[in-house]
Amino acid sequence: MKRKVIYLLVIFIFFSISLVAKEYQVSYVNSARTDYLAVFDYFGKKYLDINELSRIFEGDVDISSDFQKATLNILQEELTFYFDNNWVKFGEKNYNLHDNVQVIGGVYFIPEYILKLFASNFFPNKLNIENDKIYINITEINNYTIRRIVIDPGHGGRDPGAVGRSLYLAEKHLVLDIAKKAKWKLESRLGVEVFLTREGDEFTSLGDRTEFANQKQADLFVSLHCNAAWNSKSNGTEVFYLSTAQSDEARAVQALENQVIKFEDEESKSRYSDLDFILYDMRQAEHLKESADLAKMCQKRLVRKLQTKNRGVKQANFYVLRGAFMPAILVEVAFVSNKYEEKKLDSSDFRNRAAEAIYESVKSFKEKYDKSM
Ligand SMILES: [Zn+2]
């Protein structure tokens, strides 16, 4: 009986915070982006989810392992909240929130009063609130280095890429779907611009892909592929970045991806002259460290999300990476030539997780390099 009452109470508390009392419409000055910030009703009092605050202001949240303290980093400032306490620490001072901070289901809920403090005390030049509208001055808050990303779904049109042996899935379709999913996540959650080298099932030459990225003045270039090997047992995930030093295995993948040149016409073939390669190499070398770093981040997250074998980060000399004047990586999500992985690749959920891993690695990369530049 007692247990039943506790269950009911838990359900009651859960639902009491789930009620959205209202929403603020969020606009960003000098940007077309709009967003919403929900206000939750908790026993008649108004609260904001700390994660939502972090998202709106493009910051991050750190909660202590004992849930006693939460730190919110936004607009280059740090705010500290304490469990069941009505004070927030900003700089060296503490400010009264008038109601206690609540922790429900491991999530910090902050009294809505925090927005008044934002507008009047903490960020008067960066934030303005009028009725149910919040205006954030984005030029003040982000001076991002990474704003534009080109995602390159490999192959397309008359070049199917690798084709599976049991379901006959074509690499070109699989990578296009992952690219579209990643684009959506990056644009909606990270506020960056994403361009795809192809939107449909069309043939695009290797040179055109990087030329497109250079024209768009992209800050990152991510080429997406599915692997294939003669050995049908080969499986796992690997991410490449450009380098002249390489292993034999990397050379095999490189040969496979570079095969696309045979589908290209004479005109685009002539672009791959030796001299061009040397020039490209010099430009790309400037970004080698960043490319290697992005490759590592991406490899780690892909393997974690996809539960695939970790084949590690590798270096290779892909034509498609050579023309990119920006940090560039080539992702081999899984082996379409392996019947188990082909089956996985067939699942929309699997492809969605691959896109999520790409989104997360770009986010981490951006956080690291935006701050240091
Ligand atoms: Zn490929």
Boltz pocket constraint, residues with backbone or C-beta under 6 A from the ligand:
constraints:
  - pocket:
      binder: B
      contacts: [[A, 154], [A, 155], [A, 161], [A, 162], [A, 171], [A, 224], [A, 225], [A, 226], [A, 257]]
      max_distance: 6.0
